[in-house]
Amino acid sequence: LLRVTGSVLSGSSVLNLLDRERSHMWTPTDLDIYTATDSTYRVAWYLIHVEGYMFKGSVESSYNGAFAGFRQVVHLTKGEAHIDIIQSVTISALHPIGYFWGTHVMNYISADFFCIAYPKTTLEGRGLLNLVALVDRQYPGKRTLAVLKKYAERGYEFRVRPYA
């Protein structure tokens, strides 16, 4: 499915798989599949009709898509399993990853390989905050503060500058 649609896995499940030093500290609760703008419905159709997932709704980006990197998130469930399909605003499933709030989650797994965008800091349990996640390029917003707390509890530290 990933190869045929050009989709990738990313998010906390991928971080948990790739960062073995901290993976024992938490268990992922969902799987994020990033798709190109024209592959989202194909991926959803497969997961619903072949794998038996249930459609639980979709949410449009609360930002202008150009500033968030994604158009919508489609929520699927099957028992306790949760999958979010994130639709890119472009023909690249990778496009939204550069908009992530922190560098430690800028990782992905494709059908053939994986990528840790910032391997040294990620594997040392550190992340830099992305300026797009800061209000006035200085302060974390409410949502960013919530995920900062969540990942701090998972053993990660954060900075706004690499030398801070």
C-alpha positions in Angstrom: 0.0 0.0 0.0 2.8 2.4 0.9 4.7 1.7 -2.3 1.7 1.8 -4.7 0.4 5.1 -3.2 3.7 6.8 -2.4 2.6 7.1 1.2 4.8 7.0 4.3 4.4 6.3 8.0 5.4 9.1 10.4 4.5 10.5 13.9 4.9 9.0 17.3 4.7 5.3 16.2 7.7 5.8 13.9 9.6 7.7 16.6 9.0 4.9 19.0 10.2 2.3 16.5 13.4 4.2 15.5 14.5 5.6 18.9 15.1 2.4 20.8 16.7 4.3 23.8 13.3 5.7 24.9 10.8 3.3 23.3 10.3 1.4 26.5 9.0 4.6 28.2 5.8 4.8 26.2 3.5 2.9 23.8 2.2 4.6 20.7 -1.6 4.9 20.5 -2.1 5.4 16.8 -0.5 5.1 13.4 -0.1 8.1 11.1 -0.1 7.5 7.3 0.9 10.5 5.2 -0.4 10.6 1.7 0.0 12.7 -1.4 -3.0 14.9 -2.1 -4.3 12.4 -4.7 -3.8 9.2 -2.7 -5.8 9.8 0.4 -9.0 8.3 -0.7 -7.3 5.2 -2.2 -5.5 4.5 1.1 -8.7 5.1 3.1 -10.7 2.8 0.8 -8.2 0.0 1.2 -8.1 0.3 5.0 -11.9 0.4 5.2 -12.9 -2.2 2.6 -10.0 -4.6 2.8 -8.6 -4.3 6.3 -12.0 -3.6 8.0 -11.4 -0.2 9.6 -14.3 2.1 10.3 -14.4 5.7 9.2 -14.7 8.0 12.2 -14.7 11.4 10.5 -12.2 13.8 9.0 -10.9 17.2 10.1 -9.8 20.0 7.8 -6.5 21.8 8.6 -7.3 24.6 11.0 -4.6 26.6 9.2 -4.4 27.6 5.6 -3.0 24.4 4.1 0.0 26.3 2.8 1.0 27.0 6.4 0.3 23.6 7.8 1.5 21.3 4.9 -1.7 19.2 5.1 -5.2 19.5 3.9 -7.1 17.1 6.1 -6.8 14.2 8.6 -9.1 11.2 8.1 -9.7 9.2 11.3 -10.2 5.4 11.2 -10.6 2.8 13.9 -10.7 -1.0 14.2 -11.2 -2.1 17.8 -8.5 -0.4 19.8 -6.4 0.4 16.7 -6.5 4.0 15.5 -5.1 5.2 12.1 -4.9 8.8 11.0 -4.5 9.4 7.3 -2.9 12.9 6.7 -3.5 14.3 3.3 -0.6 16.5 2.0 -1.4 19.7 0.1 1.0 18.6 -2.6 1.7 15.5 -4.6 4.4 14.6 -2.1 3.4 12.6 1.0 6.6 14.0 2.7 5.6 17.7 2.3 3.8 18.0 5.8 6.8 16.6 7.7 8.8 19.8 7.4 5.9 21.5 9.2 6.1 19.3 12.3 6.3 21.2 15.6 9.6 19.6 16.6 12.6 18.0 14.8 12.5 14.8 16.9 9.3 13.7 15.1 10.5 14.6 11.6 11.1 10.9 10.7 9.3 8.6 8.3 9.2 5.0 7.0 8.4 4.3 3.4 7.9 0.9 1.8 11.6 0.6 1.2 13.5 2.7 3.7 13.4 5.0 6.7 14.7 8.5 7.4 15.6 10.2 10.6 15.9 13.9 9.5 17.9 14.9 12.6 19.5 11.6 13.7 22.1 13.0 16.2 19.6 15.1 18.3 16.7 12.7 17.9 18.6 9.7 19.0 20.0 11.7 22.0 16.5 12.5 23.1 16.6 16.2 22.0 14.5 18.2 19.6 14.4 21.7 18.3 11.1 23.5 18.1 10.1 24.5 14.6 9.5 28.2 14.3 6.1 27.5 12.6 4.9 26.1 16.0 5.8 29.2 17.9 3.6 32.3 18.4 5.4 35.4 17.1 8.3 33.0 16.5 9.0 33.1 20.3 6.4 31.4 22.4 4.8 27.9 22.1 1.1 28.0 21.6 -1.4 26.0 23.7 -1.3 22.9 21.5 2.5 23.0 21.3 2.7 23.2 25.1 0.6 20.1 25.4 2.8 18.0 23.1 5.9 19.4 24.7 4.7 18.1 28.0 3.8 14.7 26.5 7.2 14.2 24.9 9.0 15.5 28.0 7.3 12.7 29.9 8.6 10.3 27.2 12.2 11.4 27.9 12.8 14.2 25.3 14.2 17.7 25.9 13.6 20.7 23.7 15.3 23.9 22.6 14.5 26.8 20.2 18.1 27.0 19.1 20.6 24.2 18.7 23.2 26.0 20.9 20.7 26.9 23.7 
